[in-house]
Amino acid sequence: MNTTLAGKVALVTGASSGIGEATALALSAEGALVAVGARRADRLETLVHKAVGEMLALELDVTDQESVRAAVAKTVERFGALDVLVNNAGVMLAGSIAGADTTEWTRMVETNLLGSMYTVHAALPHLLERKGAVVQVSSTSGRIASAASGVYAATKFGITAFSEALRQEVTAQGVRVVVVEPGFVATELADHITDPTMRAAAQQMATSMRTLQPEDIANAVVYAVTQSQHVAVNEILIRPTDQTR
């Protein structure tokens, strides 16, 4: 086990699969004490057994402020502090604006955008105390909006805006804010798409390129949070080499 993050405490949301799971394991391998949160609590128990060090499983719904506050409180109660927050929970429900099921819009805004805001709000007092770091997992869709992903892109653009405002508010107090923008990653994210045409298009895109793996993003997170305290890696854009936009 590496000890780069020995004595540090991290909370990772959306940790039941994909980028969240890989990031939790990577932070654990670096010596961090890690709390992992997700709605699918059964998967978290499996994840805990894969960890190198101590890991705490928390049932967490980021759209519920009480659930968020409880998860942060349990993390601090168990480990005594909070140094790193990785806001990873998210859903991608692609589809055209015309004829859309707007309940899917609400779900994306509540999970991707408001959920990350709620978690920052709950964690921030502890992060300020420890001069910690906030890692916001965004997307290339937070830079370039595309047809059939307008609302998803809007949530990711929103994360970028919120993160920059947050950075300006807390950087002088030693808290670093990192926005990680992955391109196409081999995760379950596209499986959430309810539109059969859009789901098929996402699957076709995945087979057309050498996609990123969750571990590629986890490595970027570890890189950002293990820099010297005077170094703030504010933004990391990571695309598959084969991805053109």
C-alpha positions as CSV (number, residue, x, y, z in Angstrom):
1,M,0.0,0.0,0.0
2,N,1.2,3.5,-0.8
3,T,1.0,6.1,2.0
4,T,0.6,9.3,0.0
5,L,-2.8,9.9,1.6
6,A,-2.1,8.3,4.9
7,G,-4.2,9.9,7.6
8,K,-6.5,11.6,5.1
9,V,-10.2,11.0,4.9
10,A,-12.2,10.9,1.7
11,L,-15.9,10.7,0.9
12,V,-16.9,9.4,-2.6
13,T,-20.4,9.7,-3.8
14,G,-21.9,7.4,-6.5
15,A,-19.4,4.8,-5.4
16,S,-21.4,1.6,-6.3
17,S,-19.9,1.3,-9.7
18,G,-17.7,2.8,-12.4
19,I,-15.7,5.9,-11.7
20,G,-16.8,6.2,-8.1
21,E,-15.9,2.6,-7.3
22,A,-12.5,2.9,-9.0
23,T,-11.8,6.2,-7.3
24,A,-12.6,4.9,-3.9
25,L,-10.3,1.9,-4.4
26,A,-7.5,4.2,-5.7
27,L,-7.7,6.5,-2.7
28,S,-7.8,3.5,-0.4
29,A,-4.7,2.2,-2.1
30,E,-2.9,5.5,-1.4
31,G,-3.6,5.1,2.3
32,A,-6.8,7.2,2.7
33,L,-9.6,6.2,5.0
34,V,-12.6,6.2,2.6
35,A,-16.3,6.6,3.1
36,V,-18.3,5.4,0.1
37,G,-21.9,6.5,-0.6
38,A,-24.6,5.4,-3.0
39,R,-28.2,4.4,-3.2
40,R,-27.3,0.8,-4.0
41,A,-26.0,-0.1,-0.6
42,D,-25.7,-3.8,-1.3
43,R,-22.9,-3.1,-3.9
44,L,-21.0,-1.0,-1.4
45,E,-20.6,-4.0,0.9
46,T,-18.8,-5.8,-1.9
47,L,-16.7,-2.7,-2.5
48,V,-15.6,-2.5,1.2
49,H,-14.1,-6.0,0.9
50,K,-12.0,-4.9,-2.0
51,A,-10.4,-2.0,-0.1
52,V,-6.8,-2.0,1.0
53,G,-7.6,0.0,4.2
54,E,-10.6,0.9,6.3
55,M,-13.7,1.8,4.3
56,L,-17.1,2.9,5.5
57,A,-20.3,2.1,3.4
58,L,-23.1,4.6,3.5
59,E,-26.5,4.5,1.9
60,L,-26.7,7.9,0.3
61,D,-29.2,9.7,-2.0
62,V,-27.6,13.0,-3.0
63,T,-30.9,14.4,-4.0
64,D,-32.0,14.3,-0.3
65,Q,-30.3,16.9,1.8
66,E,-30.9,15.0,5.0
67,S,-29.3,11.9,3.5
68,V,-26.3,14.0,2.4
69,R,-25.8,15.7,5.8
70,A,-26.1,12.3,7.6
71,A,-23.4,10.8,5.3
72,V,-21.0,13.6,6.0
73,A,-21.7,13.4,9.7
74,K,-21.2,9.6,9.8
75,T,-17.9,10.0,7.9
76,V,-16.6,12.5,10.4
77,E,-17.9,10.5,13.3
78,R,-16.1,7.4,12.1
79,F,-12.9,8.9,10.9
80,G,-12.6,12.1,12.8
81,A,-12.3,14.5,9.8
82,L,-12.9,15.0,6.1
83,D,-10.1,16.0,3.7
84,V,-11.4,15.0,0.3
85,L,-14.8,15.1,-1.2
86,V,-15.3,13.4,-4.6
87,N,-18.7,14.4,-6.1
88,N,-19.3,11.6,-8.6
89,A,-22.9,10.7,-8.3
90,G,-24.7,11.3,-11.6
91,V,-27.1,10.1,-14.2
92,M,-27.1,10.6,-18.0
93,L,-30.6,10.3,-19.6
94,A,-30.0,11.4,-23.2
95,G,-32.8,12.3,-25.4
96,S,-34.1,15.1,-27.7
97,I,-35.7,18.2,-26.1
98,A,-38.9,17.9,-28.3
99,G,-41.1,15.2,-26.8
100,A,-38.9,14.7,-23.8
101,D,-40.1,13.1,-20.6
102,T,-39.4,16.1,-18.4
103,T,-39.3,14.0,-15.2
104,E,-35.9,12.8,-16.6
105,W,-34.8,16.4,-16.7
106,T,-35.7,16.8,-13.0
107,R,-33.9,13.7,-12.1
108,M,-30.7,14.9,-13.8
109,V,-30.8,18.3,-12.4
110,E,-31.5,17.0,-8.9
111,T,-28.8,14.3,-9.0
112,N,-26.0,15.8,-11.1
113,L,-26.2,19.5,-10.1
114,L,-28.2,20.0,-6.9
115,G,-26.8,16.8,-5.5
116,S,-23.2,17.9,-5.9
117,M,-24.2,21.3,-4.5
118,Y,-25.8,19.8,-1.4
119,T,-22.8,17.6,-0.8
120,V,-20.4,20.5,-1.0
121,H,-22.5,22.5,1.3
122,A,-22.6,19.8,3.9
123,A,-18.9,18.9,3.6
124,L,-17.4,22.4,3.4
125,P,-17.1,23.3,7.1
126,H,-14.9,20.1,7.5
127,L,-12.9,20.8,4.3
128,L,-12.2,24.3,5.4
129,E,-11.0,23.1,8.8
130,R,-8.6,20.6,7.1
131,K,-7.6,22.7,4.0
132,G,-9.0,19.8,2.0
133,A,-10.1,19.3,-1.6
134,V,-13.3,19.1,-3.5
135,V,-13.3,17.0,-6.7
136,Q,-16.2,17.5,-9.0
137,V,-16.7,14.8,-11.7
138,S,-18.1,16.7,-14.7
139,S,-17.9,15.7,-18.3
140,T,-16.8,16.8,-21.8
141,S,-20.5,17.7,-22.0
142,G,-19.7,20.4,-19.5
143,R,-17.6,22.1,-22.3
144,I,-19.5,21.1,-25.5
145,A,-23.2,20.6,-25.6
146,S,-24.5,18.3,-28.2
147,A,-27.9,17.4,-29.7
148,A,-29.9,14.9,-27.6
149,S,-27.9,15.7,-24.5
150,G,-29.0,19.3,-23.8
151,V,-30.2,18.9,-20.2
152,Y,-27.3,16.6,-19.2
153,A,-24.9,19.1,-20.6
154,A,-26.7,21.9,-18.8
155,T,-26.1,20.1,-15.5
156,K,-22.5,19.7,-16.3
157,F,-22.0,23.3,-17.4
158,G,-23.7,24.1,-14.1
159,I,-21.2,22.1,-12.1
160,T,-18.4,24.0,-13.8
161,A,-19.9,27.4,-13.0
162,F,-20.6,26.4,-9.4
163,S,-17.1,25.0,-9.0
164,E,-15.4,28.1,-10.2
165,A,-17.5,30.3,-7.8
166,L,-16.6,27.9,-5.0
167,R,-12.9,28.0,-6.0
168,Q,-12.9,31.8,-5.7
169,E,-14.6,31.7,-2.3
170,V,-12.3,29.0,-0.7
171,T,-9.0,28.9,-2.4
172,A,-7.5,31.6,-0.2
173,Q,-8.5,29.5,2.8
174,G,-6.5,26.5,1.5
175,V,-9.3,24.4,0.0
176,R,-8.6,23.2,-3.5
177,V,-11.4,22.7,-6.1
178,V,-10.8,20.3,-8.9
179,V,-13.1,19.7,-11.9
180,V,-12.5,16.4,-13.8
181,E,-14.1,16.2,-17.2
182,P,-14.0,12.7,-18.6
183,G,-14.9,11.9,-22.2
184,F,-16.4,8.5,-23.0
185,V,-15.7,6.0,-20.2
186,A,-16.7,2.4,-20.1
187,T,-19.3,2.6,-17.2
188,E,-23.0,1.8,-16.6
189,L,-23.9,5.5,-17.2
190,A,-25.3,4.9,-20.7
191,D,-27.4,2.0,-19.4
192,H,-29.6,4.5,-17.6
193,I,-30.9,5.9,-20.9
194,T,-34.5,5.0,-21.4
195,D,-34.8,6.1,-25.1
196,P,-33.9,2.9,-27.1
197,T,-32.5,4.9,-30.0
198,M,-30.2,6.9,-27.8
199,R,-29.1,3.9,-25.8
200,A,-28.2,2.1,-29.0
201,A,-26.3,5.2,-30.2
202,A,-24.3,5.3,-27.0
203,Q,-23.5,1.6,-27.2
204,Q,-22.4,2.0,-30.8
205,M,-20.2,4.9,-29.8
206,A,-18.6,2.8,-27.1
207,T,-17.7,0.1,-29.5
208,S,-16.3,2.6,-32.1
209,M,-13.3,3.6,-29.9
210,R,-10.9,2.6,-27.2
211,T,-12.9,4.0,-24.4
212,L,-11.4,5.2,-21.1
213,Q,-11.6,2.9,-18.1
214,P,-12.9,4.0,-14.7
215,E,-9.3,3.6,-13.4
216,D,-8.1,6.2,-15.8
217,I,-10.3,8.8,-14.1
218,A,-9.4,7.5,-10.7
219,N,-5.7,8.0,-11.4
220,A,-6.4,11.6,-12.4
221,V,-8.3,12.2,-9.1
222,V,-5.4,10.8,-7.1
223,Y,-2.9,12.9,-9.1
224,A,-4.9,16.1,-8.3
225,V,-5.3,15.5,-4.6
226,T,-1.8,14.4,-3.9
227,Q,-0.1,17.5,-5.2
228,S,1.8,19.8,-2.8
229,Q,-0.5,22.1,-0.8
230,H,0.5,25.1,-2.8
231,V,-0.4,23.4,-6.1
232,A,-4.1,23.5,-7.2
233,V,-4.9,21.4,-10.2
234,N,-8.2,23.1,-11.0
235,E,-9.3,21.3,-14.2
236,I,-8.5,18.0,-15.9
237,L,-10.0,17.2,-19.3
238,I,-9.6,13.5,-20.3
239,R,-10.8,12.1,-23.5
240,P,-10.1,8.8,-25.2
241,T,-7.5,9.3,-27.9
242,D,-10.1,8.1,-30.5
243,Q,-12.8,10.6,-29.4
244,T,-13.0,13.6,-31.8
245,R,-15.2,15.9,-29.7
